[in-house]
Amino acid sequence: MSDERRKELGLFLRTRRNQALRSDYGLPPVGRTRERGLRREEIAFLSGVSVTWYTWLEQGRDITPSRQVLEAIARTLHLSDTGLSYVLSLGGYSTAQPSGPVATDAPAHVQRLLDALDPNPSYALSPDWGVAGWNRAYAALYPNIAHVAASDRNLLWLVFTDPYVRDLLPDWDVTSKRFLAEFRAETGQRLGDPDVKYQVERLREASREFQESWDQYDILGFESRERLFHHPAVGVLQLEHHQVAPSDRPDLHIVVYTPTPGSNAEGQMRRLMEGNGQGPLLAQGTSRRRPST
């Protein structure tokens, strides 16, 4: 287990312990008002480990917890399946191992798939959440994607720093925190990777909202769901958010937005791609392609 993962595991466990509701364990409040937060000795007792050992675990000491112990602590903290998977990945017990540097560009066959998904906005996401490819529909929904510097073409960076994205998402406060919780769940084993460390460190400096949310240590698994986008040209679009991974490129996730049944989203997207009298939209609505040489 790397030092970064030991530190992350300790901070994650401590945060979850401090947020635990004491009544869920049949325990009285501490004092008259403190209804949240378990003591280390309470977690250790309920998990069947020594207080000293559990304290070292929270402190990120150089110890190697067994899978069984991590599972016991996760059960004690009432973690979700996603939370359990995250703890196990930090402990080195995940079956999915990171492999090599992250993709910066979608391979040709993935890009062709994205293009075939028009008029459904779609993009390919690398393990550090860099946007490795997109189609015309996505560029019509979010025109900045085709023009932002390659180093900034990261979904988290754009969500937390681009005012256009904040205006595009009417539920930005909720969506930004959910994205961050999903990112954390997916990157447990890559926390020491330079790409992931770079994104986290610069976002902590650039965005107060990111820093506050990051320090909450929330974990969420991806779920297909309805998303709302408020586009300045066509109004509110109702889209369903889906995610799949190519079997030959599991390091890439393809994100697809499909029209919510009963909505006008398909027609709205077609108008966006046609320009609907908006010249710049048509010019910007292009898929990612390497310039010819």
N, C-alpha and C positions, 0 to 999 in steps of 0.2 A: 504494500500500500504506500503510495507516495505521500510526501509531507502535505501537499495540497489537499489530497483526499482525506487524510487524517484530520486536518484542521476543519474541513467542510463537514465531515461526519460529526465531530464534536460540537460545532456550532449549531448544526441542524438539530441534534438531539437536545441540546440545551434549550433552543428556542421552542421546540415542541413540548418539552417538559414545563417550561414557564407558561405556556399557553393552555396547558391541560386544565380542564374544569374539575375541581376537587370533588364535587358532588357526583361525578361520573364514577368515582372510585369508592363512594360511600364514606368520604373523608370530610370532616367539618372544615369551615373556613379557617384560615390562619388569622388570628385576631378577630375583629368584628366584620371586616369588610373584604379581606383578600380571599376571593373565591376561586381564583385561578393560580396555577403554579404548584407543582409537586416538589418536595425536597428530593435531593439526590438519594438519600437513604431509603425513601419510599419507593422510588423507581427501582433501586438496586434490590430491595427486598421482594418486590412484586415480580422481578425478572429472574430472581434466583442467582444473583451475582453479588460479590462483595462491594461495599461502598467505595473502598479504595480503588478497586479495579474500574468501577463505573466512573469514578471521578477522573481517573487517568484517561478514560475513553473520551469524556467530554473535553478534557484539556488537550486532546490531540497528541497524547504521548505515543512513543514508539512501541505499541503493543499490537498484537494480531488477534482480533476477536474471531471466534469461530462463527460459522454460518448459523448454528443453532442458537448461540448467544444473541446475535443480531436479530434473529427472528423473534426471540423471546422479548427483547427490548421493544421491537416494533409492535408486537402484540400488546405489551403493557402500555405503550403510548397511543394505542388505538389508531395506528397509521392505516391509511388506505392501501390497496394493492400497489398503487403507484408509489406511495411512500416507502413501502417495504422493498420494492424493486430498486428504488433509489438508494436506500441504506445498503442493500446487498451489493449494488454496483460500486459504491464507495469502498466497501470492504473487499472488493475484488472477486465477488462471487457471481457476477453476472455472466451469462453465457455469451452475450454479445460483446466482443472485444473490439476496441478501436483499432483501425488498421490504416496507418500511414497518414499523410497530409490530406486536408480537406480539399474537395473539388472546388475550383474557382470558375470553371465553365462547364455547362452541361455538355456531355458527349452528343455527337450528331444525332444518334437515334433517339435520345431523350428530347432533344430540341424538336425533332420532327413530330414526336408525340405531342409535345406542347402545342405546336402549330395546328395539329389536327383537332385539338380540343376547342379552337375558336368556334363560336363566340363566347365560350366560357372562360373567364379570366383564370389563367393557370401559370404557375411558376415552379421552378425546381429549387429546393432548399438544401444546402450543404450542412454538415454536422455543426458548424459554428453559426448557422443560420444566415450564411451568405446567400444571396439570390444568384444562383448559377445560370439561370435561363428563364425566359418568360415568353409569352405569346402576345400577339397584337391586341387581344382583348384586355389582357392585364395592363399593357401599356396605355390603352385607352382609359381604363379605370384609374390608373395611377401614372400619369405622363412622366413624372420625374424619374422613374426607374431607368429610362433610356439615356438620361443625361447626368445622373449623379456620378461622382467619381467612383471608380471601381473599389477603392478602399472603404468607401462609405456604403456600398451596396450590400448592406446587411439588414435583415428584417428588423431586428431589435433596434439597431441604430436609427433606422428610418422612423420607426414607430415612436421613439422617444425624443427625436431631435428635429423631425421635419414638420413644420407647421401645417403643410398641406395634408399630411396623414392625420394629424390631430383633427382638422376640420372635416376630413373624409369620414371619420369614425364618430358617429354621434354618441357612442358609448365608450369613448376613448379610455376613461378611467378604469372601466371594468376590463375591456379588451387588452389594454397594455399590461395589466397585472396578470391576466390569464396567460398571455404570451410568455411573460417572464417566468411564470410558474412551470409552463410546459418546457421552456428552454432549459430550466434548471433540472427538470426531471430527465431530459434527454442527454444532458452533457455531464452527468456525474463522473463517468470514467475519463472524460476528456478535460477535466478541470485544470490539469497541469499542462495541457497542450498550449503552445504559444498562440495559436489562433484564438482559442477560447479566452485565454488570460488577457489577450490584447483587447478583445471586445468588451469584456467585463470591466477592465480597469479604465478604459477611456469613457465608457458609459457612466461609470461612477463619478468621473470628473465632469462630464458634460451635462448630466441630468440629475437634478435633486430628486425627482420622482422615481427614477431608476434606483438610485441609492437607497431611498426609503423602502421601496418594494423589495429590492435584493436582500436587505437586512431582515426581512420578515421570514425568509427561508420557506416560502410556500412552494408546494409541489403539486402539479396536476398532470394527469395523462391527457393525451389528445382525445377529443370526442367530436364527431361530426355534429354540426349545429348550425342554426340560422345565424347569419351575419347581416348587419345593416350598414350600407354605405350611403353617405349623402354627397352625391356628385353635383358640382355646380352647374353642369349642363343638362342633366336629366332628372335631378331630384333624388329621392331615396330609392335605392335598389335593395330588394330582398333576395339574398343569395344564401345557399347552403354551402357550408365549408367542409370539404373532404380532403383526405390525405392518403396517399398510397406510396409504396416504395417499389421500384423496379427490382425484380428478382436478381438481375445481373448487376445492379448498382444499388445495393441496400444502403449505401452511404448517402444517397440522395432521396429526399422525400418530394413527391410531386403534390402540390397543393392545387385543388380545383374548386372553383366557385360555380355552382350550378343554380339555375333559377329556382326559387322557392315555389312549390306548386301553388297555383292560383295567383301568382304575382305577375307583374308586367316586366320582370327583369330581362327576359330574353329579348323583347322588343327594345327595351332601353339600351341593352348592350349593343344590339345591331345598329341603333341610331348613333351611339357613341363611335363605333368603328367606322361608320359611313361619314362621320363628321357632323351630320345634322346641321349643316350650315356653319359649323365651327372649323374653319380651315386648319388651325394649329392642332386640333385633336387628331385629324386624319394624318397629318404629317408625323405626329409623335407616336401614333398607335402602331408601332412596328415591333416585331419580335426581335429577340436578341440574335444577331448574326455577326460573325467576325467580318471585318472589312476585307474586301478582296485585295490581293497584292499583285 
